[in-house]
């Protein structure tokens, strides 16, 4: 009986890229607008391309470091660890860290999952990372309920003429899942929003055909008599007046023919308004501020900086957290996670304008929680040597070192105490005054 229940659990717990309990299949690309929407065809939409590019380049351009916890309770860059070079500079001999992260982030935004094969040496250390296509990956469980991955390699990859299925264990794979329902496999944002993207594609096709037909509405050629060859008349009309190159030509009608337009204008059909709304709809899918993909209609000088900061906190921030935790889980052992930390640096994106940064640095410097070198590192400037005071922490007022902040106060207190003792003693010698002060 126990074996039966375990089989039922494993079958229910199988990762599936679909909405449970419904007939919806996200990878069936048909949309209600009549357009087939796939991850690659969606990239032909300028709004989708712009959103994917903005997010992929934002994550790829962030500094990515491996840190080591030190004995003082802080952290320092672990440049001597092999993972530091892989993450920061070159994950494999064929691509840079920027290109690697940009590729995986693009996969994550389009397919909802990002995969990379982990190559290890004989000691189990990570030596390289290679991205894998998400549409060729299948996630499943074996008879014991353990996860495994199946990747399909085509003939041009394995040097043969047939496809090959490679089975990978979770130890050999970096998997960054996007939003999903089982926590194991992410769902494609393109597939989930295929109707909105399909409508945008239909609007774009309508506009292209509208201008291809000379930006003039279709209509009917009326003849008072009977035409022997109506197809010839239609073809002749299209050849003469069809296409954008023939726009605004003057038509000469003979034999009592009359042209009657029958289509409504694009303004009446709210074509432009629909296209603008679809741009906002696609930006909403990826949670990208419209001004970052070229739509400045609702952006002003007073709110555009705030929108940019919200983009970092509410859009890039969750993606970065997803990356950091997946990298640590796949590349660091349980023992190493207590000693090392993989972290993106978002400070560069959160910095304001020059004047705001300088005012913030001045406040931090005067209150003793940033040194000159701390500020110079944030501004990518060379450090001041320690012996010249580059690492000193100062406080407001006389700008004395933090460790000497109370020295002047203690000295003044001792002098006041001595004067009071002399005054009370009525002019006793310094020796007696010292004795009285010790007695007090």
N, C-alpha and C positions, 0 to 999 in steps of 0.2 A: 504493500500500500504506500509506504514511504517513497519507494522508487517511482510509483505512478505519479505522486504529487510532484516529485522533483522534475519529472519529464514535462508535466503540464506547466510548471513555473518556467522552465527553460524555454519552452515554445512560446509562451506569452511574453517573455523578456527579450525576445529576439529583436534587435534594432531594425526598424523599418522607416523608410523615408516617405511616410504618408500620414494623413490625418486619421487617427484611429477612430473606427466606428462610422466612417463615411465612405462614399465612393470617390472622394476627391483624390486625384493622383497628381502631384505637383509637376511631374516630369512629362505629362501629356500637355504639349505646348499650345493647344487650341484655346482661344479666348473668345469671349462673347462678341468682340468687335470683328471676328472673322480673321484675325491675324494669328499666325503661329509664332509664339513667343518662346524663345530658348535663351540660354545664357549668352550665347554668342550673337544671336540676332538682336537681343536687347542692347548690346554694346554699340549698335549702329544708331541708337537714339542719342542725340547729343547730351540730353539731360542725364541719362544713365551713365554715359561715358564720363561726363564731368564729375558726377558724384563718386564713382568708383575711383577715378584718378585722384581726386582731392583726398579721399580717405586713405588710399594705398600709399600715396606719396607722404602724407602726414605721418603715418606709422613708420614707414621706411626711413624717413629723415630724422627720426628721434634718436638721440644717443642711447645705445644699448650696452650696458656694462654688467660684468659679473663682479659682485662685491663679496668681501670676506668680513665677517664680524670680528672685531678686535676686542682686546681685554678691557678696554675703557668703556664698553657699551655702545660704541659707534661702529661704523663700517668704513672699509677702504677698498679701493679697486684691487682685484686679485689678478693683476696682469701676468703673473707667473703661471696661472692655470691655463690648460689647453683650451678650455671653453671660452675664455676671454677673447682670444683671437678669432675663433669661429663665429662668435656672436657679433663682435664689433667690426671685424674686418672682412673675413673671407670664409663662409661656411663650406665651400668646396672650391676646387681649383678652377671652376668654370664661371663663377659669378661672385660679385661682391655682396656684402651684407645688405646694402640698399636694394639691389636687384632681387635678392633672395626674399627679403621681407615684402617688397612690393608685389612680387609674384604670389606669395602665399596670401597676402591680404586681398588681392584681386580674386583669388579662388574663394576666399572666405565670404566676400561680398556678393559674388555671383552664385556660387553653389552652396553656400552655407557651411562648408567644411574646407579645411586646409590640411594637406598631408605632406610629410617629408620623410624620406627614408633615412634612418640613422645608421651610419657605418661606424663600427667599433673595431678596435684592435684586439689582440689576444688577451689583454688585461681588462677588457670591458670599457676602456676609455673611448669617448666619442672623438672620431677623427674627421668626419665630414657629414654634411646634411644635404640631401638632394630633394627638390620639390617633386611631387607626384600629382598627376591630374586627378581631380576629385571625381570626374564622371567615369573613370575607369576603376574606381575603388568600390568594393562591397564589404560591408561590416556584418559579421555573423557570429554565432556561438557554436562551439563544438558540443559533443555529447556530455561533457562535464560542466557545461555552462560558461566556459571561459571564452573571452572575446578573441577573435582573430580577424585578420584583414586579407582580402583577396584582390590582387591588382592584376589587371589585364595588360600584358605587353604585346604590342603588335609587331609584325614582321620587320619593319624598318628599325625597331629598337633592339630586338634580340638577334638580329642578323640572319633570320630564317624567313620562310615564306608563310608561316602559320602563327596564329596567336598563342600566347603562352600565359597561363595563370600562375602568378607567384603568390604563395601564402606567407604572410608576415605576422609575427607576433607583436603585441603591444610594446615589447621591449625594443623592437627594431623600427618603431614608427613614432613620429611626432604627429599627433592629431590635435588640431585646434577646432573644436566644434562651435558652430554658431548657435543661434536660438533654435531650440527644438523642444520636443515633448517628452523625450525619454532620457535626456541628459547624455546620450551617447552619440547621436547623429544629429547634426544641424539641418535645418530646412532652408532650401534655396529662397532668398528674398525675391528673386526674379519670378520663380514659380508661384510663390504665394501671392504676388501682386501682378500676375500676368494679365488680368483684365484691365487694370489701369495702364500698364505699359502697352497692351494691345490697342487700347483706344488712342494713345499717343501716336503709335505707329500708323494707325488708320488715318488720323488727322494729318500726319506728315505726308502720307501717300496721296491723300486728297489734294493737299496744297501743291505737291509736285505735279500731279496730273492736271490741276487747274491751270498752272502756268505753262505746262507743256502744250495745252490746247489754246495758247495765245491769250490767256487770262481773260477770255471772253466766255460767256455762258453758252451752253449748247442750245440748240433750237431746231426748228422745223422749216424746211424749204417747201413752200406751197406753190403749186403750178395750177393755173385754171383749167388746163386740159389734161390729157393722159400722156404720161411719159413712157416712151418705149424702153428706155434703159435707165431706170432710176439709180442703179448702182453706180453707173458711170458719172452721173451728175453729183452724187454724194462724194465719190472719190475725188472728183475734180475740185469740189468745194474744199474738201479737207486738205488737198495738196496745195491749194492756193492760199487758204486762210488759216489752216491749222498750224499749231506750234507757236512757241514764243517769238521766233524770228519773223513770223508773219503778222504779229499783233499790230492793230491800228491801220491795217490796209483798208482801202476803200473798195467795197464790193459793188459791182455793176451787174444788175439782174436784168435778164431779157425775157421776152415772151410772157410778160405779166407775172413773173415769179415774185414771191414775197417771202422774206425771212422773218420768222417769229421766234424770239427766244422763249424758252420754257423753264429754264433753271432759275433758281433764286440766287441772289448775290451772296458772296461769302459773308458780308456784314450781317445780312438777314439771318444767315445760318449760324451766326456767332462763332465763326470759324476761328478768328484770332483769339477771342476770349477763351474758347475751349483749349487752344494750344497753350495759352498762358496758365490755365488751371492745371493742365497735365504736367507742366514743368514743376509747379508747386507740389503736385501729388507725388511725383518721383522724388523730389527733394525730401518730402515727408517720409517716404519709405526708408531712406538712408539716414534720416535725421541730420541733414546738411542744411545750414542756413542758405536761403535762395541767393543771397548776394555772393556767395562763394562759387556759384556756378553761373554767374553773369546776370542774374535777375536783380537789378537794383531799384525796382519800382517802389518797394516798401522800406528801403534802407535810407537812413539819414545820417548826417555827421555825428549826431548825438547818440545813436544807438548801434552803430555798426561795430564799434570796438567791444561793446557789451555782448553783441551776438557772437563775435569771434571768441571771446572768453567762454561763453556758454558752449560753443562748439568743442572747445578743448575739454571742459568739465563733463559735459553730458553726452558727447559723441565719441571723441577720441579716448577719453578716460576709461569707459567700460571696455572698449576694444583692447586697450593696452593691458588692463587687468587680466582679461581673458588670455592674452599672449603670455604674460609673465607667469601665470599659474600653470599653463600648459607646458611652457619651456622648463620650468622647475620640475614639474612632475615627470617629464619624459627624459630630461638630460641629467638630472641630479639624483643620486641615490638618497635613501632615507637618512643615512648618516651625513651626507654632504649638505642636506637641506638645513641642518642645524648649524652649519658653519658658513654656508654661502647663500647669496641672494642674487637673483637675476632681476634687474630693474631698468625700466625706461626712465629717461629724464625729460619731464614735461616742462621744466622751467623755461626753456627757450620759447615755447608757444604761449606761456602765460605772461611773459613780459609785456609791459605796456609800452608807451612811447618813451622817448629818451628823458624828457623832463620828469615824468612820473617815476621812472626807475631811479633817477638821481635823488629825488626827494625821499624815496623809500630807503635807499642806501644810506643817506645822511641820517635818517632817524635810527636805523639799525646800528650805524657806527657810533652815534652819540649815546646810545643806550647800552652799549657793551656786548651785543650779541652777534656782531659781525666784525671781523678784522679787515684790514686793508687787502690782504691776500684773498680772503673770502669773497670780497666784492670784485676784485680783479679776475678771479677765476670765473665768476658768473658772467663777466663781460668778455671772456676769452682773452685776457691780457696776461702778460708775463708777471710772475710773482716777484715781490720785493724780498730781498734776502732777510732772513730772520734776524740777523744781527743789526739790521737797519730798522727794525721795528715793524716789519711787514705782518707779523703774526700777533701783535699786541692787541688786546681788547681794552678799549677806552670807555670812559663814562662821561656824561655831559658835565659841563662846568669848567674845571681846570684841565680837563682831558688827561687826567693822570691814569697810569695803568690800573687795571681793576684790582690787582693784588695790593696796591698801595693806597686805595681809595680812603681808608680810615686812618692812615698814618698821621696826617696833619691834625686830625681831630684829637687823636690820643695825645700827641705832643702838647697841644694847646691846653688840654685838660690837666696835664701834669703841672704845667707852669702856673695855671690858675690856683691849683691846690697849694703850691708852694707859697704863693703870694698871700693867700688867706692865712696860712699858718704863721707867716712872719707878722702879719698884722695883728693877729690874736696874741702873739707872744710879746708884743710890745717892744720889739727890737732885739730879741735874743739872738745869739750867734747862729750862724748857719748850721752848726752842729746840733744845737738845741732844736732848731727848726726841723731838722731831719728826724730827730728823735720824736718830736711831737707828731710829725706827719705819720711816722710809722705807728705811733700809738693810736692815732685816729684810724 
